[in-house]
Amino acid sequence: MATSSIVNTLGAGSGIDVKALAQSLVDAEKTPKKERIDGKIAKSEAKITGYSAVKYALSTLKTAFGKLNDASDFSSIKPSNTQPSTFGVTASTTAEAGSYSIEVLTTALAQRTASSNFADRATALNGGAAFQLNLSIGGVSTGAIDVTTATPAGMVSAINGAKLGVTAQLINTGSAYNVVVTGETGATQNFSLTSDDGTGQAIDAVAFATPLQTATDASFKINGLAVTRSTNTVNDVIDGVTLDLYTATTGAARLDLNRDTAGIKDNIKGLVTAYNEFEDTLKILGDRASEVEEFGGVLAGESLLQSVRSQVRNLVTGTSTTPGTTIQAARDVGLSIDRFGKLTLDESKLDTALQDNFTEVSTMFSAGTNNQSIYSTLPAGLAGDAINSIEKMLLSTGMIDTQSKSATTQIAKYKEELTLLDERMEKLLSRYMNQFSAMDSIVGKSNSMREGLKGTFEGMMKAYDN
């Protein structure tokens, strides 16, 4: 008999709600088992949430270390120039604080020479036949320039296309066209340009003999010392400083290279904040008594928390892989962990370190390098090594993701157990239905027999009464 048919007929003979009785018996067996499995699923899902919280806290900490892991993060020199219209200043990470007197006398110039006059841009030269231009720079021949389109415009294209150290422009003065050739700056970059019709003879109509500007070196003084350079971009006079010369100064200008450590201090304070937020997250995850929803206590008793905490603490308290003589670790710049596990900063100690041993502070954190990869085998300094270590923890093959994947796999197994439990309980309900159907039939027959006997006895009693 099918279960549905049994359900429709049960109770008809006995008068007992055997359908509810059968379901109650099944529920009594199923409910505690289902609750145990559901509890395991909920616990595993909570662990996965906890692992995600650990990864988020680590990512925030990595971002904080990322503001201290490159030498460029410590480029704190800010130039101050009393005559910014005469020269520009750019300071790199290697620049040191100091003051300089700078007097620009002359800027470097390039030779500029004009050709003879031409009627228009398409005037035929050399009878329209191709010819050559011979170029010498600093008295040294650089080779011939082939002019295949024998016009002023074609000559400009040939000079620029040759890329031999000079450039050309076609200028319309209003009364004629001239080709103006410009060399590179510096006294040694003077040049000569002559024409050749292919037979060694100069072309009368093509001559570059009108000087417009003479090639000269830049001349300036640094703290009273005379200096010359062939270019107006000077980066080899003051370490870590590039000067861009625009024009002569009015007397001597004052250049101050001042150390600005406010940004560096903010980044170190940011590291303190990120570390303490990381520590708070781990405490909440590991505290069984925590009342924080979703996260509180979900990883209580997990060895992962202690492992991650220990590794991160070592990143902050350990000696840098690129220590200096005085500044060797974070403790030397005022960073320390108190008895409550909080990272603290002694700002006065940090100020002293930045003032007296700035280069060592930079090297201790960054190894004096920029953009090191996680795969680099070179020491990366305290911050660089910390980033590499955290990245390894965050990898899909790292211990956190491994634990999370294990929990996900376990959830799948628990759900399979629920499916099997449902199947077993369905079979159990069917068995109870069959058993109660047989019982109900027996009870129904007994009731029918009882009613029949009762009628017989009542008939017999009435017969005696007569």
C-alpha positions as CSV (number, residue, x, y, z in Angstrom):
1,M,0.0,0.0,0.0
2,A,1.4,3.5,-1.0
3,T,2.1,5.9,1.8
4,S,-0.4,8.4,0.5
5,S,-3.2,5.7,0.6
6,I,-2.2,4.8,4.2
7,V,-2.4,8.4,5.3
8,N,-5.9,8.7,3.9
9,T,-7.2,5.6,5.7
10,L,-5.3,5.6,9.0
11,G,-7.4,6.2,12.1
12,A,-10.6,5.0,10.6
13,G,-10.7,1.8,12.6
14,S,-9.0,2.7,15.9
15,G,-10.1,6.3,16.3
16,I,-6.5,7.3,17.2
17,D,-4.7,10.0,15.1
18,V,-2.1,7.6,14.1
19,K,-0.9,9.9,11.2
20,A,0.2,12.5,13.8
21,L,1.7,9.7,15.9
22,A,3.8,8.3,13.1
23,Q,5.1,11.8,12.2
24,S,5.8,12.6,15.8
25,L,7.9,9.4,16.1
26,V,9.9,10.3,13.0
27,D,10.4,13.9,14.1
28,A,11.6,12.7,17.5
29,E,14.3,10.7,15.8
30,K,15.1,13.2,13.0
31,T,15.1,16.6,14.8
32,P,18.1,16.2,17.1
33,K,20.2,14.7,14.3
34,K,19.2,17.5,11.9
35,E,19.9,20.1,14.6
36,R,23.3,18.7,15.2
37,I,24.2,18.8,11.5
38,D,22.7,22.3,11.0
39,G,24.8,23.4,13.9
40,K,27.9,22.0,12.3
41,I,27.0,23.8,9.0
42,A,26.4,27.1,10.8
43,K,29.7,26.8,12.7
44,S,31.6,26.1,9.5
45,E,29.9,29.0,7.7
46,A,30.9,31.2,10.7
47,K,34.5,30.1,10.4
48,I,34.5,31.0,6.7
49,T,33.3,34.5,7.7
50,G,36.0,34.7,10.3
51,Y,38.7,33.7,7.9
52,S,37.5,36.5,5.6
53,A,37.7,38.9,8.5
54,V,41.3,37.9,9.1
55,K,42.2,38.4,5.4
56,Y,40.6,41.8,5.4
57,A,42.5,42.9,8.5
58,L,45.7,41.6,7.0
59,S,45.0,43.5,3.7
60,T,44.5,46.7,5.7
61,L,47.8,46.1,7.5
62,K,49.5,45.4,4.2
63,T,48.3,48.7,2.8
64,A,49.7,50.5,5.8
65,F,53.1,48.8,5.4
66,G,52.9,49.8,1.7
67,K,53.2,53.4,2.5
68,L,56.7,52.7,4.1
69,N,58.2,50.0,1.9
70,D,59.7,52.2,-0.9
71,A,62.6,54.7,-0.6
72,S,60.3,57.1,-2.5
73,D,58.0,57.1,0.5
74,F,60.7,58.9,2.4
75,S,61.4,61.6,-0.2
76,S,60.6,64.3,2.2
77,I,62.8,67.2,0.9
78,K,60.8,70.2,-0.1
79,P,62.8,72.9,-2.1
80,S,62.2,76.6,-1.4
81,N,63.6,78.9,-4.1
82,T,63.6,82.7,-3.8
83,Q,63.7,83.2,-7.6
84,P,61.5,80.4,-9.0
85,S,61.1,82.2,-12.3
86,T,64.8,81.9,-13.1
87,F,65.4,78.2,-12.3
88,G,63.3,75.2,-11.2
89,V,64.3,72.7,-8.5
90,T,63.4,69.0,-8.2
91,A,64.6,66.9,-5.2
92,S,64.8,63.1,-5.3
93,T,64.9,60.6,-2.4
94,T,68.7,60.9,-2.1
95,A,68.6,64.7,-1.5
96,E,69.8,66.0,1.8
97,A,68.6,69.0,3.7
98,G,70.7,72.1,3.3
99,S,70.9,75.7,2.0
100,Y,72.6,76.9,-1.2
101,S,73.4,80.2,-2.9
102,I,72.7,79.9,-6.7
103,E,73.5,82.6,-9.3
104,V,72.6,81.9,-12.9
105,L,74.8,84.0,-15.2
106,T,73.9,82.6,-18.6
107,T,71.8,79.7,-19.8
108,A,73.0,77.1,-22.3
109,L,72.1,78.0,-25.9
110,A,72.0,76.0,-29.1
111,Q,73.4,77.3,-32.4
112,R,70.7,78.4,-34.8
113,T,71.5,79.2,-38.4
114,A,69.3,80.3,-41.3
115,S,69.5,79.4,-45.0
116,S,69.5,81.6,-47.9
117,N,66.1,83.0,-49.1
118,F,63.7,80.9,-51.2
119,A,60.7,82.2,-53.1
120,D,58.3,79.6,-51.7
121,R,58.3,76.2,-50.0
122,A,58.2,74.4,-53.3
123,T,61.0,76.2,-55.1
124,A,63.0,73.8,-57.2
125,L,66.6,73.4,-56.0
126,N,69.6,72.0,-57.9
127,G,67.4,72.0,-61.0
128,G,65.0,69.7,-59.2
129,A,67.7,66.9,-58.9
130,A,68.4,65.2,-55.6
131,F,71.4,66.5,-53.7
132,Q,73.2,66.1,-50.3
133,L,73.8,68.2,-47.2
134,N,77.0,67.7,-45.3
135,L,76.8,68.1,-41.5
136,S,79.7,68.6,-39.1
137,I,79.2,69.0,-35.3
138,G,82.0,70.2,-33.1
139,G,84.3,70.0,-36.2
140,V,83.5,66.3,-36.7
141,S,81.6,65.1,-39.7
142,T,78.4,63.2,-38.9
143,G,77.7,62.1,-42.5
144,A,75.6,63.2,-45.4
145,I,71.9,64.0,-45.5
146,D,70.2,62.9,-48.7
147,V,67.6,65.4,-50.0
148,T,65.5,63.4,-52.5
149,T,62.8,66.1,-52.9
150,A,64.8,69.1,-54.0
151,T,62.7,71.9,-52.5
152,P,63.0,73.9,-49.2
153,A,60.2,71.7,-47.7
154,G,61.9,68.6,-48.9
155,M,65.1,69.7,-47.4
156,V,63.5,70.3,-43.9
157,S,62.0,66.7,-44.1
158,A,65.4,65.2,-45.0
159,I,67.2,67.0,-42.1
160,N,64.6,66.1,-39.5
161,G,64.4,62.5,-40.8
162,A,68.2,62.0,-40.6
163,K,68.1,62.6,-36.8
164,L,71.8,63.5,-36.7
165,G,71.6,66.1,-33.8
166,V,70.1,69.1,-35.6
167,T,66.5,70.0,-36.4
168,A,65.0,72.2,-39.2
169,Q,62.0,74.4,-39.5
170,L,60.6,76.2,-42.6
171,I,59.9,79.8,-41.7
172,N,57.8,82.2,-43.8
173,T,59.1,85.7,-43.0
174,G,56.5,87.4,-45.3
175,S,59.1,88.3,-47.9
176,A,60.7,84.9,-48.3
177,Y,61.0,81.4,-47.0
178,N,64.0,80.3,-44.9
179,V,65.1,77.0,-43.5
180,V,66.2,77.5,-39.9
181,V,68.5,74.8,-38.5
182,T,68.9,74.4,-34.7
183,G,71.5,72.2,-33.0
184,E,71.8,71.0,-29.4
185,T,72.8,73.3,-26.4
186,G,76.5,73.6,-25.4
187,A,79.5,75.2,-26.8
188,T,80.8,72.0,-28.2
189,Q,77.6,71.5,-30.3
190,N,78.4,74.2,-32.9
191,F,77.8,72.9,-36.4
192,S,78.3,73.6,-40.1
193,L,76.0,72.6,-42.9
194,T,77.0,72.7,-46.6
195,S,75.3,71.6,-49.8
196,D,76.7,69.2,-52.4
197,D,75.2,68.7,-55.9
198,G,76.6,65.2,-56.1
199,T,79.8,66.2,-57.8
200,G,81.4,67.9,-54.8
201,Q,80.3,71.3,-55.8
202,A,78.2,73.5,-53.6
203,I,74.7,74.6,-54.7
204,D,74.7,78.3,-55.0
205,A,71.1,78.7,-54.0
206,V,71.5,76.4,-50.9
207,A,73.7,78.0,-48.2
208,F,73.5,78.1,-44.4
209,A,75.5,81.2,-43.7
210,T,73.2,83.4,-41.6
211,P,74.0,83.0,-37.9
212,L,71.0,83.6,-35.6
213,Q,72.3,82.3,-32.3
214,T,75.7,81.0,-31.1
215,A,76.0,77.7,-29.1
216,T,77.1,78.4,-25.5
217,D,77.4,76.6,-22.2
218,A,75.3,77.4,-19.1
219,S,77.3,79.4,-16.6
220,F,76.3,79.6,-13.0
221,K,77.6,79.7,-9.4
222,I,76.8,77.3,-6.5
223,N,77.8,78.8,-3.2
224,G,80.2,81.1,-5.0
225,L,81.9,78.3,-7.1
226,A,81.8,78.8,-10.8
227,V,80.2,75.9,-12.8
228,T,79.5,75.4,-16.5
229,R,77.3,72.8,-18.2
230,S,76.3,72.1,-21.7
231,T,72.6,71.8,-20.8
232,N,70.1,73.7,-18.8
233,T,69.0,70.6,-17.0
234,V,71.7,70.0,-14.3
235,N,71.5,67.0,-12.0
236,D,75.1,66.4,-11.1
237,V,76.0,69.4,-9.0
238,I,73.9,68.9,-5.8
239,D,73.3,65.3,-4.8
240,G,69.7,64.3,-5.5
241,V,68.8,67.7,-6.9
242,T,67.9,68.6,-10.5
243,L,68.2,72.3,-11.5
244,D,66.3,73.5,-14.6
245,L,67.9,76.8,-15.7
246,Y,65.4,79.3,-17.3
247,T,67.2,82.7,-17.3
248,A,69.8,84.7,-15.5
249,T,69.1,85.4,-11.8
250,T,69.1,88.9,-10.3
251,G,72.1,88.5,-8.1
252,A,72.2,85.2,-6.1
253,A,69.0,83.3,-5.3
254,R,68.7,81.2,-2.1
255,L,67.7,77.6,-2.3
256,D,66.6,75.8,0.9
257,L,66.2,72.1,1.0
258,N,64.0,71.5,4.0
259,R,63.1,68.1,5.5
260,D,59.4,67.6,5.8
261,T,58.6,64.6,7.9
262,A,54.9,65.2,8.6
263,G,53.8,62.8,5.9
264,I,56.2,60.1,7.1
265,K,54.9,60.5,10.6
266,D,51.3,60.2,9.4
267,N,52.2,56.9,7.6
268,I,53.8,55.5,10.7
269,K,50.8,56.5,12.8
270,G,48.6,54.8,10.1
271,L,50.7,51.6,10.6
272,V,50.0,51.8,14.4
273,T,46.2,52.2,13.7
274,A,46.1,49.3,11.2
275,Y,48.1,47.0,13.5
276,N,45.8,47.7,16.5
277,E,42.6,47.2,14.3
278,F,44.1,43.9,13.2
279,E,44.8,42.9,16.8
280,D,41.2,43.9,17.8
281,T,39.8,41.8,15.0
282,L,41.7,38.7,16.1
283,K,40.6,39.2,19.7
284,I,36.9,39.4,18.7
285,L,37.2,36.3,16.5
286,G,38.9,34.3,19.3
287,D,36.7,35.5,22.2
288,R,33.9,33.0,23.1
289,A,32.2,35.6,25.2
290,S,32.2,38.2,22.5
291,E,28.8,39.7,21.7
292,V,29.9,41.1,18.3
293,E,27.3,39.8,15.8
294,E,28.5,37.5,13.0
295,F,32.2,37.5,14.1
296,G,32.4,37.2,17.8
297,G,34.1,34.0,18.9
298,V,33.7,32.3,15.5
299,L,37.4,31.2,15.5
300,A,37.7,30.5,19.3
301,G,40.2,27.8,19.9
302,E,41.6,28.0,16.3
303,S,45.4,27.7,16.2
304,L,45.3,29.8,13.0
305,L,44.7,33.0,15.0
306,Q,47.7,32.5,17.2
307,S,49.8,31.6,14.2
308,V,48.8,34.7,12.2
309,R,49.2,36.9,15.3
310,S,52.6,35.6,16.1
311,Q,53.8,36.1,12.5
312,V,52.5,39.7,12.3
313,R,54.0,40.6,15.7
314,N,57.4,39.3,14.6
315,L,57.1,41.5,11.4
316,V,56.9,44.6,13.7
317,T,59.2,43.7,16.5
318,G,61.9,41.9,14.6
319,T,65.2,43.5,13.4
320,S,65.1,44.8,9.9
321,T,66.9,42.9,7.2
322,T,68.6,46.2,6.2
323,P,69.5,47.7,9.6
324,G,71.6,50.8,10.1
325,T,74.2,51.4,12.8
326,T,71.7,53.3,15.1
327,I,68.3,52.5,13.6
328,Q,68.0,48.7,13.3
329,A,64.3,47.9,14.1
330,A,60.9,49.6,14.6
331,R,61.7,50.0,18.3
332,D,64.4,52.5,17.4
333,V,61.8,54.8,15.9
334,G,59.5,54.6,18.9
335,L,57.3,51.6,18.0
336,S,56.6,49.0,20.7
337,I,53.9,46.6,21.8
338,D,52.5,47.1,25.3
339,R,51.3,44.4,27.7
340,F,47.8,44.5,26.2
341,G,49.2,43.6,22.8
342,K,48.6,47.1,21.4
343,L,51.2,48.8,19.2
344,T,52.2,52.2,20.5
345,L,54.3,55.1,19.1
346,D,56.7,57.3,21.1
347,E,56.5,60.4,18.9
348,S,59.4,62.2,20.5
349,K,61.7,59.2,19.8
350,L,60.4,59.1,16.2
351,D,61.1,62.9,15.8
352,T,64.7,62.4,17.1
353,A,65.3,59.4,14.7
354,L,64.0,61.3,11.7
355,Q,66.1,64.4,12.6
356,D,69.4,62.6,13.5
357,N,69.3,59.4,11.4
358,F,66.9,60.0,8.6
359,T,68.7,57.9,6.0
360,E,68.9,54.9,8.4
361,V,65.2,55.2,9.1
362,S,64.4,55.1,5.4
363,T,66.8,52.2,4.8
364,M,65.5,50.2,7.9
365,F,61.9,50.4,6.5
366,S,62.5,50.2,2.7
367,A,66.1,48.8,2.1
368,G,66.6,52.0,0.1
369,T,64.8,50.3,-2.9
370,N,61.6,50.8,-4.8
371,N,58.9,48.5,-6.2
372,Q,60.4,45.2,-5.0
373,S,58.5,42.1,-6.0
374,I,57.3,39.4,-3.7
375,Y,59.5,37.1,-5.7
376,S,62.6,39.2,-5.2
377,T,65.4,37.4,-3.2
378,L,66.9,40.7,-2.0
379,P,66.3,42.1,1.5
380,A,63.4,44.5,1.3
381,G,63.6,46.2,4.7
382,L,61.1,45.9,7.6
383,A,58.1,47.2,5.6
384,G,59.0,45.5,2.4
385,D,59.5,42.1,4.1
386,A,56.3,42.5,6.0
387,I,54.4,43.1,2.7
388,N,55.9,40.0,1.2
389,S,55.0,37.9,4.3
390,I,51.4,39.2,4.4
391,E,51.0,38.5,0.6
392,K,52.1,34.9,1.1
393,M,49.5,34.6,3.9
394,L,46.8,36.0,1.6
395,L,47.7,33.7,-1.4
396,S,45.1,31.2,-2.5
397,T,47.6,28.5,-1.4
398,G,48.2,30.2,2.0
399,M,47.1,28.8,5.3
400,I,44.0,31.1,5.6
401,D,42.5,30.1,2.3
402,T,43.4,26.5,2.9
403,Q,41.4,26.5,6.2
404,S,38.5,28.3,4.4
405,K,38.5,25.7,1.6
406,S,38.5,22.9,4.2
407,A,35.5,24.4,5.9
408,T,33.7,24.7,2.6
409,T,34.4,21.1,1.8
410,Q,33.1,20.1,5.2
411,I,29.8,22.0,4.7
412,A,29.3,20.1,1.5
413,K,29.7,16.8,3.4
414,Y,27.3,18.0,6.1
415,K,24.7,18.8,3.4
416,E,25.1,15.3,2.0
417,E,24.4,14.0,5.5
418,L,21.2,16.0,5.6
419,T,20.1,14.6,2.3
420,L,20.8,11.0,3.5
421,L,18.9,11.8,6.8
422,D,15.9,13.0,4.9
423,E,15.9,9.8,2.8
424,R,16.2,7.6,5.9
425,M,13.4,9.4,7.7
426,E,11.1,9.1,4.6
427,K,11.6,5.4,4.7
428,L,11.0,5.3,8.4
429,L,7.8,7.2,8.0
430,S,6.7,4.8,5.3
431,R,7.4,1.8,7.6
432,Y,5.5,3.4,10.5
433,M,2.6,3.9,8.2
434,N,2.5,0.3,7.1
435,Q,2.7,-0.9,10.7
436,F,0.0,1.4,11.9
437,S,-2.2,0.5,8.9
438,A,-2.0,-3.2,9.9
439,M,-2.7,-2.2,13.6
440,D,-5.6,0.0,12.6
441,S,-7.1,-2.8,10.5
442,I,-6.9,-5.2,13.5
443,V,-8.4,-2.7,15.8
444,G,-11.2,-2.0,13.3
445,K,-12.1,-5.7,13.1
446,S,-12.0,-6.1,16.9
447,N,-14.4,-3.2,17.3
448,S,-16.7,-4.7,14.7
449,M,-16.7,-8.1,16.5
450,R,-17.3,-6.4,19.8
451,E,-20.3,-4.5,18.4
452,G,-21.7,-7.8,16.9
453,L,-21.3,-9.7,20.2
454,K,-22.8,-6.9,22.1
455,G,-25.9,-7.0,19.8
456,T,-26.2,-10.8,20.2
457,F,-26.1,-10.6,24.0
458,E,-28.6,-7.8,24.1
459,G,-31.0,-9.9,21.9
460,M,-30.6,-12.9,24.2
461,M,-31.4,-10.7,27.3
462,K,-34.5,-9.4,25.8
463,A,-35.7,-13.0,25.0
464,Y,-35.3,-13.9,28.7
465,D,-37.2,-10.8,29.7
466,N,-40.3,-12.0,27.8
